[in-house]
Amino acid sequence: MSEVDTGSVVNDGGASTAATIAAGSSSGSIDWRAALDEGLRSDPTLADIKDLNGLAKSYVHAQRMIGKDKLVIPGEGADPTEWDSFYEKLGRPQDGKYNLDPKGIIPEDMPFQPEAIDHFKKVFHEAGLSQKQAETVFKNYMQFAGEQHTAMMQTGQQQREQWVNDVKKEFGCHLQLHFPNEVFQMLLLELRHQ
């Protein structure tokens, strides 16, 4: 009778398999994925991992990221305190204390109501804007308003000049005969500025 070696199965918690895979992974002869369950073996998140060392690096990196501060966007139906916390983590100043100044942005001759800044601050705070975001929106709006003001002033000046020229053509040197004294004085003032 001959003896047949049936081999023996030793359950060491996978240590020998891991050691075999680790030894083979450095030489490239053994696929480390072979020791994984079928569901894990075909998972697309493992596609770029070439060897067991890469898998370990990826795992360590993931564990370090778990400890980092997370920013979770409040879901639908979140209460205002959740949104406040979220916005403050994004950099929104507490109590709406934004630093906004229109000086140097708008033309000096453009009227500006200082209470408008308080309105902007309130809106920016409600929207959850950071100081940088609020400055960007404020500056761009003020530049646009300043450009509109300058264009309007130039158009108004051109219209006044055209009107004075039309009146000169129509009435010549007999202006005072056709207009009440206060209108005539205004016309003279305009004519002197030309």
VOBA-1610 file (N, C-alpha, C; in pm, whole numbers, padded with zeros to 5 digits, always signed):
BEGIN
Met+00084-00114+00000Met+00000+00000+00000Met+00090+00123+00000Ser+00052+00216-00076Ser+00134+00336-00080Ser+00069+00447-00001Glu+00152+00531+00052Glu+00101+00645+00129Glu+00079+00763+00036Val-00035+00828+00056Val-00069+00945-00024Val-00061+01068+00066Asp+00011+01168+00019Asp+00021+01290+00097Asp-00098+01379+00064Thr-00186+01386+00161Thr-00307+01467+00140Thr-00283+01611+00181Gly-00171+01635+00242Gly-00142+01772+00286Gly-00219+01804+00410Ser-00188+01914+00469Ser-00261+01953+00589Ser-00302+02100+00577Val-00416+02129+00630Val-00468+02264+00628Val-00447+02325+00766Val-00379+02437+00769Val-00353+02504+00896Val-00422+02641+00892Asn-00504+02666+00993Asn-00572+02795+01000Asn-00492+02887+01091Asp-00416+02977+01030Asp-00335+03071+01107Asp-00386+03214+01092Gly-00515+03227+01061Gly-00575+03360+01048Gly-00531+03432+00922Gly-00477+03363+00825Gly-00437+03424+00700Gly-00295+03476+00703Ala-00222+03455+00812Ala-00086+03508+00822Ala+00005+03447+00717Ser-00008+03315+00695Ser+00080+03253+00596Ser+00044+03299+00454Thr-00086+03321+00427Thr-00127+03369+00296Thr-00074+03511+00274Ala-00087+03595+00377Ala-00038+03732+00366Ala+00112+03735+00346Ala+00182+03645+00417Ala+00327+03640+00402Ala+00365+03594+00262Thr+00293+03495+00210Thr+00320+03445+00076Thr+00293+03554-00027Ile+00180+03626-00011Ile+00145+03732-00106Ile+00246+03845-00098Ala+00286+03879+00026Ala+00382+03987+00043Ala+00515+03950-00021Ala+00555+03826-00003Ala+00682+03782-00062Ala+00671+03783-00214Gly+00557+03736-00263Gly+00540+03730-00408Gly+00516+03866-00470Ser+00456+03961-00393Ser+00421+04090-00452Ser+00545+04172-00484Ser+00652+04150-00407Ser+00773+04226-00438Ser+00841+04174-00563Ser+00823+04045-00589Ser+00884+03990-00710Ser+00788+03997-00828Gly+00659+04025-00798Gly+00561+04039-00904Gly+00504+03906-00951Ser+00534+03795-00882Ser+00487+03666-00931Ser+00349+03629-00881Ile+00301+03689-00772Ile+00171+03651-00717Ile+00080+03774-00719Asp-00044+03754-00762Asp-00143+03862-00764Asp-00200+03874-00623Trp-00179+03987-00560Trp-00226+04008-00423Trp-00379+04006-00413Arg-00446+04035-00523Arg-00593+04035-00522Arg-00651+03895-00506Ala-00570+03791-00534Ala-00618+03653-00526Ala-00664+03618-00386Ala-00609+03681-00283Ala-00646+03650-00146Ala-00775+03720-00103Leu-00829+03810-00187Leu-00948+03886-00152Leu-01075+03811-00190Asp-01185+03847-00123Asp-01316+03794-00162Asp-01346+03841-00303Glu-01428+03767-00374Glu-01462+03799-00514Glu-01517+03942-00527Gly-01604+03985-00436Gly-01662+04118-00442Gly-01558+04229-00431Leu-01460+04209-00343Leu-01354+04308-00327Leu-01256+04305-00442Arg-01228+04185-00491Arg-01128+04168-00598Arg-01162+04252-00721Ser-01290+04264-00752Ser-01330+04335-00873Ser-01373+04480-00846Asp-01356+04526-00723Asp-01397+04663-00689Asp-01310+04763-00767Pro-01372+04861-00836Pro-01297+04957-00918Pro-01202+05048-00838Thr-01225+05064-00708Thr-01136+05149-00629Thr-00999+05086-00611Leu-00988+04957-00637Leu-00859+04887-00624Leu-00786+04876-00757Ala-00845+04923-00864Ala-00789+04903-00999Ala-00649+04963-01015Asp-00623+05076-00953Asp-00493+05143-00969Asp-00386+05094-00873Ile-00422+05010-00780Ile-00326+04960-00681Ile-00254+04840-00741Lys-00122+04853-00753Lys-00042+04752-00824Lys+00004+04636-00736Asp+00030+04665-00608Asp+00084+04560-00521Asp+00036+04581-00378Leu+00076+04491-00289Leu+00034+04497-00150Leu+00087+04622-00081Asn+00205+04667-00117Asn+00262+04788-00061Asn+00175+04910-00098Gly+00130+04916-00222Gly+00041+05023-00266Gly-00091+05021-00192Leu-00141+04900-00166Leu-00266+04885-00091Leu-00248+04938+00051Ala-00136+04906+00113Ala-00109+04952+00249Ala-00097+05105+00252Lys-00027+05163+00155Lys-00013+05309+00150Lys-00150+05376+00135Ser-00233+05320+00048Ser-00366+05374+00026Ser-00449+05368+00154Tyr-00439+05257+00225Tyr-00513+05240+00350Tyr-00467+05341+00456Val-00336+05356+00471Val-00281+05451+00569Val-00326+05593+00535His-00319+05628+00409His-00363+05762+00366His-00512+05783+00398Ala-00593+05684+00369Ala-00737+05694+00396Ala-00762+05710+00546Gln-00689+05638+00629Gln-00707+05648+00773Gln-00667+05787+00824Arg-00564+05844+00767Arg-00524+05979+00807Arg-00630+06081+00768Met-00692+06062+00652Met-00796+06154+00606Met-00920+06147+00693Ile-00948+06032+00749Ile-01067+06017+00834Ile-01056+06109+00955Gly-00937+06133+01004Gly-00919+06218+01120Gly-00924+06366+01090Lys-00922+06405+00964Lys-00922+06548+00927Lys-01060+06608+00950Asp-01063+06743+00960Asp-01191+06812+00971Asp-01270+06790+00844Lys-01394+06759+00860Lys-01481+06736+00746Lys-01580+06850+00735Leu-01616+06882+00616Leu-01715+06985+00591Leu-01834+06917+00524Val-01939+06899+00601Val-02057+06831+00550Val-02161+06936+00513Ile-02207+06932+00390Ile-02310+07025+00343Ile-02442+06985+00407Pro-02507+07080+00475Pro-02636+07047+00537Pro-02736+06999+00431Gly-02811+06899+00468Gly-02907+06841+00376Gly-03036+06921+00370Glu-03124+06873+00285Glu-03255+06936+00272Glu-03326+06928+00406Gly-03384+07038+00447Gly-03454+07041+00575Gly-03363+07070+00694Ala-03236+07105+00669Ala-03145+07138+00779Ala-03191+07267+00845Asp-03172+07274+00976Asp-03216+07396+01047Asp-03111+07507+01034Pro-03149+07630+01064Pro-03057+07744+01046Pro-02925+07731+01123Thr-02926+07666+01238Thr-02801+07652+01313Thr-02701+07562+01239Glu-02750+07461+01168Glu-02661+07377+01087Glu-02600+07458+00975Trp-02683+07541+00910Trp-02632+07625+00802Trp-02532+07728+00856Asp-02562+07787+00973Asp-02470+07884+01033Asp-02334+07820+01059Ser-02334+07700+01114Ser-02210+07628+01141Ser-02133+07602+01011Phe-02205+07559+00909Phe-02144+07531+00779Phe-02080+07658+00720Tyr-02154+07769+00721Tyr-02103+07894+00665Tyr-01982+07947+00743Glu-01985+07931+00874Glu-01871+07978+00953Glu-01746+07895+00924Lys-01762+07766+00900Lys-01647+07683+00862Lys-01593+07725+00726Leu-01679+07778+00639Leu-01635+07826+00508Leu-01570+07964+00515Gly-01581+08030+00632Gly-01515+08159+00648Gly-01606+08278+00662Arg-01735+08257+00683Arg-01826+08371+00701Arg-01796+08438+00835Pro-01779+08572+00834Pro-01754+08642+00961Pro-01875+08631+01053Gln-01848+08617+01181Gln-01959+08612+01277Gln-02024+08748+01285Asp-02153+08749+01305Asp-02231+08872+01322Asp-02222+08967+01203Gly-02185+08919+01085Gly-02186+09000+00964Gly-02087+09115+00964Lys-01977+09101+01032Lys-01877+09210+01040Lys-01783+09204+00921Tyr-01835+09246+00806Tyr-01757+09251+00683Tyr-01686+09386+00673Asn-01572+09388+00611Asn-01500+09513+00586Asn-01525+09552+00441Leu-01616+09648+00420Leu-01655+09691+00286Leu-01639+09843+00277Asp-01567+09890+00178Asp-01545+10034+00162Asp-01550+10070+00014Pro-01642+10160-00025Pro-01653+10196-00167Pro-01548+10297-00214Lys-01472+10355-00120Lys-01374+10457-00158Lys-01270+10396-00251Gly-01240+10469-00356Gly-01143+10422-00453Gly-01203+10328-00557Ile-01328+10287-00536Ile-01395+10199-00633Ile-01491+10278-00720Ile-01567+10368-00656Ile-01666+10447-00731Ile-01611+10587-00754Pro-01662+10657-00857Pro-01616+10794-00883Pro-01647+10885-00763Glu-01561+10984-00741Glu-01580+11074-00627Glu-01709+11154-00635Asp-01756+11182-00757Asp-01878+11262-00771Asp-02005+11176-00764Met-01990+11047-00745Met-02107+10959-00738Met-02164+10959-00596Pro-02293+10992-00583Pro-02353+10989-00449Pro-02360+10845-00399Phe-02334+10829-00270Phe-02340+10695-00209Phe-02395+10708-00069Gln-02492+10626-00038Gln-02553+10628+00095Gln-02484+10526+00183Pro-02419+10570+00291Pro-02345+10477+00378Pro-02431+10363+00434Glu-02561+10388+00453Glu-02648+10282+00506Glu-02660+10165+00408Ala-02624+10188+00282Ala-02626+10078+00185Ala-02525+09970+00222Ile-02415+10010+00285Ile-02314+09911+00327Ile-02374+09816+00429Asp-02456+09869+00522Asp-02520+09782+00622Asp-02614+09683+00554His-02681+09728+00450His-02770+09638+00375His-02688+09527+00307Phe-02578+09566+00242Phe-02492+09466+00179Phe-02443+09364+00282Lys-02399+09412+00398Lys-02348+09323+00502Lys-02454+09222+00545Lys-02577+09270+00562Lys-02687+09182+00604Lys-02712+09073+00498Val-02717+09115+00373Val-02743+09020+00263Val-02628+08919+00252Phe-02505+08968+00259Phe-02389+08878+00247Phe-02387+08777+00361His-02422+08820+00482His-02423+08730+00597His-02531+08623+00580Glu-02650+08666+00536Glu-02759+08571+00513Glu-02721+08468+00407Ala-02645+08512+00306Ala-02605+08422+00198Ala-02487+08333+00237Gly-02426+08360+00353Gly-02316+08277+00399Gly-02183+08308+00334Leu-02166+08429+00283Leu-02042+08462+00212Leu-01925+08486+00307Ser-01808+08444+00265Ser-01685+08474+00338Ser-01648+08620+00312Gln-01550+08671+00387Gln-01504+08808+00366Gln-01456+08827+00223Lys-01379+08733+00173Lys-01325+08742+00036Lys-01437+08743-00068Gln-01535+08655-00051Gln-01648+08652-00145Gln-01726+08783-00139Ala-01752+08832-00018Ala-01827+08956-00003Ala-01753+09074-00067Glu-01621+09080-00046Glu-01541+09187-00107Glu-01549+09181-00259Thr-01542+09061-00315Thr-01546+09044-00460Thr-01680+09091-00517Val-01789+09049-00456Val-01923+09089-00503Val-01941+09240-00488Phe-01904+09293-00371Phe-01920+09436-00344Phe-01838+09519-00442Lys-01712+09483-00459Lys-01623+09559-00548Lys-01677+09558-00692Asn-01717+09441-00740Asn-01767+09432-00877Asn-01896+09509-00895Tyr-01983+09504-00796Tyr-02108+09580-00806Tyr-02079+09730-00806Met-01991+09773-00716Met-01958+09916-00707Met-01890+09964-00835Gln-01804+09883-00893Gln-01740+09921-01020Gln-01845+09935-01130Phe-01938+09842-01135Phe-02046+09848-01235Phe-02130+09974-01214Ala-02169+10000-01088Ala-02250+10119-01058Ala-02172+10246-01094Gly-02042+10248-01066Gly-01959+10364-01100Gly-01951+10386-01249Glu-01937+10278-01326Glu-01932+10290-01472Glu-02065+10342-01526Gln-02176+10295-01469Gln-02307+10342-01510Gln-02325+10491-01478His-02279+10530-01360His-02287+10672-01319His-02207+10760-01415Thr-02084+10718-01445Thr-01999+10796-01535Thr-02061+10808-01673Ala-02115+10698-01724Ala-02180+10701-01856Ala-02302+10793-01855Met-02378+10787-01747Met-02496+10871-01738Met-02458+11019-01730Met-02354+11049-01656Met-02309+11189-01646Met-02259+11239-01781Gln-02186+11156-01853Gln-02136+11196-01984Gln-02251+11218-02082Thr-02349+11129-02078Thr-02466+11143-02165Thr-02543+11271-02131Gly-02559+11298-02001Gly-02629+11419-01958Gly-02557+11545-02005Gln-02425+11544-01994Gln-02346+11660-02039Gln-02361+11679-02190Gln-02357+11571-02264Gln-02373+11579-02410Gln-02511+11632-02446Gln-02613+11587-02373Gln-02748+11635-02400Gln-02762+11784-02370Arg-02702+11830-02258Arg-02706+11973-02226Arg-02636+12055-02334Glu-02520+12010-02380Glu-02447+12081-02484Glu-02529+12089-02612Gln-02595+11979-02647Gln-02678+11976-02767Gln-02796+12073-02753Trp-02854+12075-02636Trp-02968+12163-02612Trp-02927+12310-02624Val-02813+12347-02564Val-02764+12485-02573Val-02737+12521-02718Asn-02675+12433-02794Asn-02648+12459-02936Asn-02777+12476-03015Asp-02875+12392-02986Asp-03004+12404-03055Asp-03071+12538-03024Val-03065+12581-02899Val-03125+12709-02860Val-03052+12824-02928Lys-02920+12816-02933Lys-02842+12920-03001Lys-02883+12932-03147Lys-02897+12818-03213Lys-02935+12819-03354Lys-03075+12878-03372Glu-03164+12840-03285Glu-03303+12881-03297Glu-03323+13031-03270Phe-03259+13081-03164Phe-03288+13217-03120Phe-03172+13315-03138Gly-03054+13267-03162Gly-02940+13356-03182Gly-02918+13448-03064Cys-02899+13578-03092Cys-02868+13674-02986Cys-02994+13726-02916His-03112+13680-02953His-03238+13729-02897His-03293+13636-02789Leu-03206+13566-02718Leu-03249+13468-02617Leu-03337+13530-02510Gln-03300+13646-02461Gln-03370+13706-02348Gln-03514+13741-02383Leu-03543+13768-02505Leu-03678+13802-02545Leu-03773+13683-02541His-03718+13562-02550His-03802+13442-02562His-03814+13361-02435Phe-03733+13390-02332Phe-03734+13308-02211Phe-03751+13394-02087Pro-03816+13342-01983Pro-03823+13415-01856Pro-03681+13436-01802Asn-03665+13532-01716Asn-03533+13573-01668Asn-03454+13457-01605Glu-03519+13372-01521Glu-03445+13262-01455Glu-03396+13159-01557Val-03473+13132-01660Val-03430+13039-01764Val-03317+13102-01844Phe-03332+13232-01873Phe-03227+13303-01946Phe-03095+13300-01869Gln-03100+13321-01739Gln-02978+13320-01657Gln-02914+13181-01660Met-02995+13077-01658Met-02942+12940-01665Met-02876+12917-01801Leu-02940+12965-01906Leu-02882+12951-02039Leu-02749+13024-02050Leu-02745+13144-01995Leu-02619+13220-01998Leu-02509+13145-01924Leu-02544+13088-01811Leu-02446+13012-01734Leu-02393+12895-01817Glu-02482+12825-01884Glu-02441+12713-01971Glu-02355+12762-02085Leu-02394+12873-02144Leu-02318+12927-02258Leu-02177+12969-02217Arg-02164+13023-02096Arg-02031+13066-02049Arg-01938+12948-02024His-01996+12834-01992His-01915+12714-01962His-01864+12650-02090Gln-01911+12693-02203Gln-01869+12629-02328Gln-01750+12699-02390
//
